[in-house]
Amino acid sequence: MSAIQGKVVVITGASSGIGEATARLLAERGAKVVLGARRGDRLAAIAADIRQAGGEALYQAVDVTRRAEVAALVELAKDRFGCLDVMINNAGLMPASLLDQLKVDEWERMVDVNIKGVLYGIAAALPVFRAQNKGHMITLASVAGLRVRAELAVYSGTKYAVRAICEGLRQEAGDRLRVTIISPGAVQSELAETISDPTLKQATIEKRKIAIPAAAIARAIAFAIEQPDDVDINEIVVRPTAQPG
């Protein structure tokens, strides 16, 4: 039996990319998945596929910039399945731009989704974990949180912040809570679609031709979850073999 069997897992940003791939893989391995994202129609289709394959899945439309909606997603998991084993903070945006372009609205949106969305996930799940005296917080960062690149200064800043917050949480967590950071490199996803500058968008698409499937990151997440309770995988960095940095 898989060590993932029966675990209740909440996933934000679950309507595509890494979130969708993770939902499908964990459900296949016996997890009860609770999916959140803004696109309810996509979530409904993914949940239906999982159920048709014999898995268990719930979904709820969620905007991670709204704390009450993230809290409601966690409550849904508790109400229907009785507990929460794993919280996966996956929702994120990457609208690359030069700082000189002054795309302040995009900067603010990244801060709201990439940082505050993670904090709202922590705020929703952490009290549940403390009450249960167990739990696993998994957050998607990025190799951009390890290395800054031009056009990605603000995005990198949000991912550095996420890594700092999660490392702080790990140090505070004690011996019953596990905390994992997943830092992907180039992955097949919709992130490039959030870039408004057409030149940067095309350049990013070209660079991402080496991208690995989202399923590769899902497998890394599953690896962290399936470890024994006394083993905490603190951070996993996953790049395409062809990606230098």
N, C-alpha and C positions, 0 to 999 in steps of 0.2 A: 504494500500500500504506500502511495506517495505521502511524504511528510506534509504536503500541501493539502491533502484530502481533508475536506470539512472546514478549512479555514475560511473565515468571513473577511473579504477583502474589498475595501472601497478604493476606487480609482477615479481621479479627476482627469479631465482631458481625454476621456475614453472613447470619443467618437471617431478617432482616426489615429494613424501613426503608432507610436509606441504604446499609447494607452489602449487602443483597440487590440493590438497584437498581444499585449500583456493580459487583457481580459480573456481573450480566446484561449491562450496557453494555460493560464491558471485554472480556468473553468474545465478545460480538457483534463487537467490533473486533479480535479475534484474539489476545487475551491468554490465557494459561494460568492459570486462577484456582484458588486453594487456599483453601477456605472454612472458617472456624472459628467456632463459637458453642456455647452449651450445648445447644441443641435439635438433636440429631442427625437427628431425623426431618424437620425442616424443611430442614436442609442437604441431606439426601439427595434431597428433592423438587426443590430448586432446582438441584442438580448434574445431576439427571436431565433437567430441562428444558433446561439449557444444552447437554448432550450431544446431546439429541434435535434441537436446532437447529444442530448441527454444531460446537459449541464444545468446549473441553477444560476439565474441572473435576474437582477432587478435594475431599474434605471430611473433617473430623475434628471430633468433639465436643471442645470446649475451654472451660474456665473460665479466663478471663484473670487471675483472682486466684491461680492456681496457676502459678508460673513454669515448672515442668517441662512443663506441658501446652502453654504458648505455645512453648516451645523445641521440643517435639515437632512442632508444626504447621509450623514453619520447616524442621525436618529432613525432614518429609514432602515439602515443596516441593523441597528440594535432592535428596533421594533419587530422586524420580520425574522431575524435570525438569532436574536438573543444576546449577541456580543459583537465585538469588533476585534479581529486579530491583527489586521494589517491595514495601514492607511498609506496609499500611494499618491503623493503630491506630484502629479505629472503635467498639469496644464501649464503651457508656456507660450510666449510669443518671441519672435526674432525679427522685427522690422529693422534691418540693418540700414545705417545712414551715416554720413559724415557729420561730425558735430557742427561744422560750419553751416550745414543745411538747416539747423535750428528746428528740427522736427519735434518740438517740445511736447505736442500732443502724443506722439508715439513714445517718447521717453516716459511720459506719465503712465501711459497704458502698460508699458513693460514693467514699471515699478509696481503698478496695481496687480497685474497678473502674476508676474514672476516672483515677486517678493511678498506682497501682501496676501496673495492667494495661498502661498505656502504657509504663512503665519496663520491664516484662517484655518487651514487644514490642521495645523498643530493645535490651535485653540479648540477645535472641535473634537479631535481624537484624544489628546493628552489626558483630559479628565476621565475619559472612558478607560483608557489604559491604566491610569492610577487606581481607579475603583476596582478594576479586574486584577490588578497587580501583575499585568502582563500586556504585551503589545509590541508591534513592530512598525516604526515610522520609516518609510522609504520615500526619498525625494529625488527627483530628476534635476540634476545640475547640468553641467556641460564641460567639455574640454575648454570652452571659452571662459570657464571659471578657474582655469589653470594657466591660461596664456591669453594675453590681450592681443587683438588684431585690429588694425584700422578698419573703420566702418562698423565695428562691433563694440565700441567702447562702452556704451550704455548697457547693451545686452550682457557683455562681460561683467560689468559692474553688478548687475542683478544676480548673476550666477556666482560671483565671488561672495556676494552677500548671503546667498542661499547656503553655500558651503560653510560659511562662518556660523550662521544660525544653527545649522544641523550639527556642526561639531560642538557648539555650545550645548545643544540639547543632549548630545551623546554624553558629554561630561556630567550633565545634571541627572541623567536618566536613572542611574542606579543599576542594580544587578537584575532587574526584572524586565526592563524595556530595552529593545534593540533599536538602533538607529543606523540607517544605511543611506549613503549618497551614491547615486548612479550618475557617472559623467560620460555621456556619449560623445563620440566624434560625429562625423558626417553620417547621417541616417536618412533613409528614404522616408520623407514625411511632407507635411504641408507647410513647414516653417517658412520656406522661401516665398510662399504665396502672401505672406504678411509684409513683404518689402514693397514699399510704394515707389521707390526710385527705379525706373525701368532698367537703367544701365546696371545698377548694383544687383537688381533682381536676376538679370540674365547672367551676370558674372557669378553669382552665387549658385545658380542652377548648373553652370558649367563646372564649377568646383565640386559640386555634389554628384558628379557622374561616377565618382568612386564610392558613393554611399552604400552602406550595407543595409540589409532589410531590417525593419523595425523588430522583427522576430528575434534578431540577435540580442537586442537589448532586453526583450521579454525573457529570454533564457537566462540572462544575467540576474534579472530580478527574481526569477524563480529559484535560482541557485542560492541567493541570499535568504529567501524565505524558508527554504527546505532544510537549512542547517539546524542542528539541535539548539534548544533554548539557551544553552550556555555559550553559544558561539555567535558572535556579532560581526558580520561582515561590514566593516565601517565604510569602505568606499571601493567602488569598482569603476575603472576607466576602460571604455570599450571603443576602439577606433578601427576603421578599415585598415587593413594591412598596408595599403598604399598611401595612407594619410601621414605626412611627416610631422604635423604639429596640431 
